[in-house]
Structures are given as structure tokens and as C-alpha cells.
């Protein structure tokens, strides 16, 4: 009986121990899994944050470069428009100057011709009058009047001839000055126009280069943006799995209740089996004592009498029932 009691008690204790060990192992497994999960989440979240920061920085750099290139290109475009307006004004001014020069030259040709012809007419009249009055025919001089009148007429014609000659000289001088001024203006306009045209072409080439760079920056930014979108998508997917969510009161209470119930069941089993084991041990001890007493007195060892005595002793023991 003692051996069976020990065996039963040992078996029950092993069951309880197994239950507790299973509970502890389960909790340790959960803790290990939670630790591994947290380490993985921390690593993934750190990598994702680093990738997101890197993509954000690259996008910021590309955006800054795009803004700078577009701002510079806009300034160049304004400068090119200004140069185009200046060239257009120069062309218009040159065309107006050319038209005016042509008109002046046409007037000069007409006036010079008139003055030359007037001068020639006066010279011819003077020659005729001189030949007429200085031919030596005194009767002609007497019939026509005194010689003073003839000389007065010739004098007037000479003055007129001189005036025509002077005016022709003046107009030719004015024509020469106007032509020189026009030529100088045309040359200056030509030089200025060439310089502004070269400047405009240089700015246009720079604009073209900046626009090309801006386009490349935009393509780079678009590619990085796609990568950032993928990182953010992964982060959104990762967040629900790795976010530390505080359990609700009901969840916490239910889990504690289950754990307490498991431990209380284990304690109850331990307490009950320990009490039963103690009872069996006491009963077996008293029976063995009685048998030993009979044997020491020289009488036979009656196994049938040991059991009633043991029951009576057990019944008499307070606190065990």
C-alpha cells in the first residue's frame, strides 16, 4: 500500500509539474517569439526609416536643382526676350534711318541738279551778255542804253551764279555729312546687333542646357519617388504587424484569468494530492508500528488486526478528516 501511494502521489505530482512546465514553456516560447519578432520589426523599421530618409533627401536635392534650373532658365528667357525687343527696335531704327537717308539723298540729287543747272544758266547768260555788249558795236551800246546798265545786269547774273554755286556746295557738304553719319550709325548698329545676337544665342544655349538638366532631374526625381512610394507602401504594410498595441482591459483580464486558473488548478492538485499522500503515509505508519509491537512481545504478527487499529487511530487523529 505504501508503495502504491508513493507511486500515485509521484504520478500526480509529475502531472502537475508537467502542467506547470508546459505553462512556463509556453510563456517562454511566447516571450522568445515576441523578442524575435520585436528584433525583426526594429530592424525592418530602422531599415525602412533609413531608406525613406534617403529617398526624401534625394527628392529634396532633385527638387532644389529643378527649382534652381527653372528659375535661372526663366531669368535667361526674360533676358532673351529683352534682347529680342532691343534687336527689333534696332532693326526698326535702322530701317527708319535708311528710309530717311534715301529720302535725303533723293532730295539732294534733285536740289543739286537744280543748283547746277541754275549755275550753268547764269554762266551762259553772262557769257552771252558779255559777248553782246562787249562786241565793239557802239551803236548797239547806244541803242540799248548806257554801259552801266549792262554791267549791272551782268553783275546780278554773277551774284546769282555765285549763289547757285554756294548752295550746291552747301547741299553737297550736307549730303556728305548725312551720308557719313548714316554710315557711322549703320556700322555701330551692325556691331551692337552682332554683340546682342551673340549674347542672345549664348543665353538660348544656356537655357537649352538648363531645360535639359531640369528634365533629367525630373526623371531622377520621378524614379526616386517611385522607390519612395514602394518604401512607404512596405512601411504601411509593416506598421500593423510591428506596432506595439496596448491590449484592452478585457483582453488583459481574460489572459490573467486563464493564467491564474491554470496556476490555481496546479496548486489545488498539488495541495489535494499532498494531503492524500500525507494521510496514506500516516495510516501506513501506524499499522507498521502495531505489527512491530506484537512481534517484539513474542506473539505472532496479525496482519488482519493492523488494519482496524490503523482505522481507529486514523479516526482518532484530529484534523486529518
C-alpha positions as CSV (number, residue, x, y, z in Angstrom):
1,X,0.0,0.0,0.0
2,X,2.8,2.4,0.9
3,X,4.5,1.7,-2.5
4,X,1.2,2.3,-4.4
5,X,0.6,5.5,-2.5
6,X,4.0,6.8,-3.3
7,X,3.5,5.8,-6.9
8,X,0.1,7.6,-7.2
9,X,1.5,10.7,-5.5
10,X,4.5,10.7,-7.7
11,X,2.4,10.3,-10.8
12,X,0.1,13.2,-9.7
13,X,3.0,15.4,-8.9
14,X,4.6,14.6,-12.2
15,X,1.3,15.6,-13.9
16,X,1.2,18.9,-12.1
17,X,4.8,19.5,-12.7
18,X,4.3,18.8,-16.4
19,X,1.4,21.2,-16.5
20,X,3.4,24.0,-14.8
21,X,6.4,23.2,-17.0
22,X,4.2,23.3,-20.1
23,X,2.8,26.7,-19.0
24,X,6.2,28.0,-18.3
25,X,7.5,26.7,-21.6
26,X,4.5,28.2,-23.4
27,X,5.2,31.6,-21.8
28,X,8.9,31.3,-22.6
29,X,8.1,30.4,-26.2
30,X,5.8,33.3,-26.5
31,X,8.4,35.6,-24.9
32,X,11.1,34.2,-27.3
33,X,8.8,34.7,-30.3
34,X,7.9,38.2,-29.1
35,X,11.6,39.0,-28.6
36,X,12.5,37.7,-32.1
37,X,9.5,39.5,-33.6
38,X,10.4,42.7,-31.9
39,X,14.1,42.4,-33.1
40,X,12.9,41.8,-36.6
41,X,10.4,44.6,-36.5
42,X,13.0,47.0,-35.1
43,X,15.5,46.0,-37.8
44,X,12.9,46.3,-40.6
45,X,11.5,49.6,-39.3
46,X,15.0,51.0,-38.9
47,X,15.9,50.0,-42.5
48,X,12.7,51.4,-43.8
49,X,13.2,54.7,-42.0
50,X,16.7,54.9,-43.3
51,X,15.5,54.2,-46.9
52,X,12.7,56.7,-46.5
53,X,15.0,59.4,-45.2
54,X,17.5,58.6,-48.0
55,X,14.8,58.9,-50.7
56,X,13.3,62.0,-49.1
57,X,16.8,63.6,-49.2
58,X,17.4,62.7,-52.8
59,X,14.0,64.1,-53.8
60,X,14.7,67.3,-51.9
61,X,18.1,67.6,-53.7
62,X,16.4,67.0,-57.1
63,X,13.6,69.4,-56.3
64,X,16.1,72.1,-55.3
65,X,18.1,71.6,-58.5
66,X,14.9,71.7,-60.6
67,X,13.8,74.9,-58.9
68,X,17.2,76.5,-59.4
69,X,17.4,75.4,-63.0
70,X,13.9,76.6,-63.8
71,X,14.5,80.0,-62.0
72,X,17.7,80.5,-63.9
73,X,16.1,79.5,-67.2
74,X,13.2,81.9,-66.5
75,X,15.7,84.8,-65.9
76,X,17.5,83.8,-69.1
77,X,14.2,83.7,-71.0
78,X,13.4,87.2,-69.8
79,X,16.9,88.4,-70.8
80,X,16.5,86.8,-74.3
81,X,13.1,88.5,-74.7
82,X,14.6,91.8,-73.8
83,X,17.5,91.3,-76.3
84,X,15.0,90.3,-79.0
85,X,13.0,93.5,-78.3
86,X,16.2,95.6,-78.4
87,X,17.2,93.9,-81.7
88,X,13.7,94.5,-83.1
89,X,14.0,98.2,-82.1
90,X,17.4,98.4,-83.6
91,X,16.2,96.9,-86.9
92,X,13.2,99.3,-86.9
93,X,15.5,102.3,-86.2
94,X,18.0,101.2,-88.9
95,X,15.2,100.8,-91.4
96,X,13.8,104.2,-90.5
97,X,17.3,105.7,-90.8
98,X,17.8,104.0,-94.2
99,X,14.5,105.3,-95.4
100,X,15.3,108.9,-94.2
101,X,18.7,108.6,-95.8
102,X,17.2,107.6,-99.1
103,X,14.8,110.5,-99.0
104,X,17.5,112.9,-98.1
105,X,19.7,111.6,-100.9
106,X,16.8,111.8,-103.4
107,X,16.2,115.4,-102.4
108,X,19.9,116.1,-102.6
109,X,20.0,114.8,-106.2
110,X,17.1,117.0,-107.3
111,X,18.4,120.1,-105.5
112,X,22.0,119.5,-106.7
113,X,20.7,119.2,-110.2
114,X,18.7,122.4,-109.9
115,X,21.5,124.3,-108.4
116,X,23.9,123.1,-111.0
117,X,21.6,123.9,-113.8
118,X,20.9,127.4,-112.4
119,X,24.6,128.0,-112.1
120,X,25.1,126.8,-115.7
121,X,22.3,129.0,-116.9
122,X,23.6,132.1,-115.2
123,X,27.1,131.4,-116.5
124,X,25.7,131.0,-120.0
125,X,23.7,134.3,-119.8
126,X,26.7,136.1,-118.5
127,X,28.7,134.9,-121.4
128,X,26.0,135.9,-123.9
129,X,25.6,139.3,-122.4
130,X,29.3,140.0,-122.3
131,X,29.7,138.9,-125.8
132,X,26.7,141.0,-126.8
133,X,27.8,144.2,-125.0
134,X,31.5,143.9,-125.5
135,X,31.4,143.1,-129.2
136,X,32.7,146.7,-130.0
137,X,29.5,147.9,-131.7
138,X,29.0,151.4,-130.2
139,X,25.7,151.9,-132.0
140,X,24.3,148.8,-130.2
141,X,25.6,150.1,-126.9
142,X,24.0,153.5,-127.5
143,X,20.6,152.0,-128.7
144,X,20.4,149.7,-125.7
145,X,21.3,152.2,-123.1
146,X,24.4,153.1,-121.2
147,X,27.1,150.6,-120.4
148,X,26.4,150.9,-116.7
149,X,23.0,149.1,-117.1
150,X,24.7,146.3,-119.0
151,X,27.2,145.9,-116.3
152,X,24.5,145.9,-113.6
153,X,22.7,143.0,-115.3
154,X,25.9,141.0,-115.7
155,X,26.6,141.7,-112.0
156,X,23.3,140.4,-110.9
157,X,23.8,137.3,-113.0
158,X,27.2,136.7,-111.5
159,X,25.7,137.0,-108.0
160,X,23.0,134.5,-108.9
161,X,25.7,132.2,-110.3
162,X,27.7,132.5,-107.1
163,X,24.6,131.8,-105.0
164,X,23.8,128.7,-107.1
165,X,27.4,127.5,-106.7
166,X,27.4,128.2,-102.9
167,X,24.1,126.4,-102.4
168,X,25.3,123.5,-104.4
169,X,28.4,123.3,-102.3
170,X,26.4,123.6,-99.1
171,X,24.0,120.8,-100.1
172,X,26.8,118.6,-101.2
173,X,28.5,119.2,-97.9
174,X,25.3,118.4,-96.0
175,X,24.8,115.3,-98.2
176,X,28.3,114.2,-97.4
177,X,27.8,114.8,-93.6
178,X,24.5,113.0,-93.7
179,X,25.9,110.0,-95.5
180,X,28.9,109.8,-93.1
181,X,26.5,110.0,-90.1
182,X,24.3,107.3,-91.6
183,X,27.4,105.1,-92.3
184,X,28.6,105.5,-88.8
185,X,25.2,104.7,-87.3
186,X,24.9,101.7,-89.6
187,X,28.3,100.4,-88.5
188,X,27.6,100.9,-84.8
189,X,24.2,99.3,-85.2
190,X,25.8,96.4,-87.0
191,X,28.4,95.9,-84.3
192,X,25.8,96.3,-81.5
193,X,23.5,93.9,-83.2
194,X,26.2,91.3,-83.7
195,X,27.1,91.5,-80.0
196,X,23.4,91.3,-78.8
197,X,22.8,88.5,-81.2
198,X,25.8,86.5,-79.9
199,X,24.7,87.2,-76.3
200,X,21.1,86.1,-77.1
201,X,22.3,82.9,-78.7
202,X,24.6,82.2,-75.7
203,X,21.7,82.6,-73.4
204,X,19.4,80.5,-75.5
205,X,22.0,77.7,-75.5
206,X,22.3,78.0,-71.7
207,X,18.5,77.9,-71.5
208,X,18.5,74.7,-73.6
209,X,21.1,73.2,-71.4
210,X,19.3,74.1,-68.2
211,X,16.0,72.8,-69.6
212,X,17.7,69.5,-70.4
213,X,19.2,69.3,-67.0
214,X,15.8,70.1,-65.4
215,X,14.3,67.3,-67.5
216,X,16.9,64.9,-66.3
217,X,16.4,66.0,-62.7
218,X,12.7,65.5,-63.0
219,X,13.2,62.0,-64.4
220,X,15.5,61.2,-61.5
221,X,13.0,62.6,-59.0
222,X,10.2,60.6,-60.6
223,X,12.3,57.4,-60.3
224,X,13.2,58.1,-56.7
225,X,9.5,59.0,-56.0
226,X,8.5,55.5,-57.2
227,X,11.1,54.0,-54.9
228,X,9.8,56.1,-52.0
229,X,6.3,55.0,-52.8
230,X,7.4,51.4,-52.6
231,X,9.1,52.1,-49.3
232,X,6.1,53.8,-47.9
233,X,3.8,51.0,-49.1
234,X,6.0,48.5,-47.3
235,X,6.1,50.7,-44.2
236,X,2.3,50.9,-44.2
237,X,2.2,47.1,-44.5
238,X,4.8,46.7,-41.8
239,X,3.2,49.1,-39.3
240,X,0.2,46.9,-38.4
241,X,2.5,44.0,-37.8
242,X,5.1,45.8,-35.7
243,X,3.1,48.5,-33.9
244,X,3.0,47.9,-30.2
245,X,-0.7,47.9,-29.4
246,X,-1.8,48.2,-25.8
247,X,-4.2,45.3,-25.0
248,X,-7.7,46.3,-23.9
249,X,-8.7,45.8,-20.3
250,X,-11.0,42.9,-21.3
251,X,-8.1,41.1,-23.1
252,X,-5.7,41.7,-20.2
253,X,-8.3,40.4,-17.7
254,X,-9.1,37.4,-19.8
255,X,-5.4,36.4,-20.2
256,X,-4.7,36.9,-16.5
257,X,-7.8,34.9,-15.6
258,X,-6.6,32.0,-17.8
259,X,-3.1,32.1,-16.3
260,X,-4.5,32.3,-12.8
261,X,-6.9,29.4,-13.4
262,X,-4.0,27.3,-14.7
263,X,-1.8,28.1,-11.7
264,X,-4.7,27.7,-9.2
265,X,-5.6,24.3,-10.8
266,X,-2.0,23.3,-10.4
267,X,-1.9,24.4,-6.8
268,X,-5.2,22.7,-6.0
269,X,-3.9,19.5,-7.5
270,X,-0.7,19.8,-5.6
271,X,-2.5,20.6,-2.3
272,X,-5.0,17.7,-2.7
273,X,-2.5,15.1,-3.7
274,X,-0.1,16.2,-0.9
275,X,-2.9,15.8,1.7
276,X,-3.9,12.4,0.4
277,X,-0.3,11.3,0.3
278,X,0.1,12.5,3.9
279,X,-3.0,10.5,5.0
280,X,-1.7,7.4,3.4
281,X,1.7,7.8,4.9
282,X,0.2,8.3,8.5
283,X,-2.1,5.3,8.1
284,X,0.7,3.0,6.9
285,X,3.0,4.2,9.7
286,X,0.6,3.3,12.5
287,X,-0.1,-0.1,11.1
288,X,3.5,-0.9,10.9
289,X,4.1,0.2,14.5
290,X,1.4,-2.1,15.8
291,X,2.8,-5.0,13.9
292,X,6.2,-4.4,15.3
293,X,4.9,-4.2,18.9
294,X,3.2,-7.6,18.6
295,X,6.3,-9.1,17.1
296,X,8.5,-7.7,20.0
297,X,6.3,-9.3,22.6
298,X,6.9,-12.7,21.0
299,X,3.3,-13.1,19.7
300,X,2.5,-13.7,16.1
301,X,2.2,-10.7,13.8
302,X,-1.5,-10.5,12.9
303,X,-1.9,-8.5,9.7
304,X,-5.7,-8.5,10.0
305,X,-5.6,-6.7,13.3
306,X,-3.3,-4.0,11.9
307,X,-5.9,-2.6,9.7
308,X,-8.7,-2.0,12.2
309,X,-6.2,-0.4,14.7
310,X,-5.0,1.8,11.9
311,X,-8.5,2.9,11.1
312,X,-9.3,3.6,14.8
313,X,-6.1,5.6,15.2
314,X,-6.8,7.5,12.0
315,X,-10.4,8.2,13.2
316,X,-8.9,9.4,16.5
317,X,-6.4,11.7,14.9
318,X,-7.8,15.3,14.9
319,X,-7.6,17.5,11.9
320,X,-7.0,14.7,9.4
321,X,-10.6,14.1,8.3
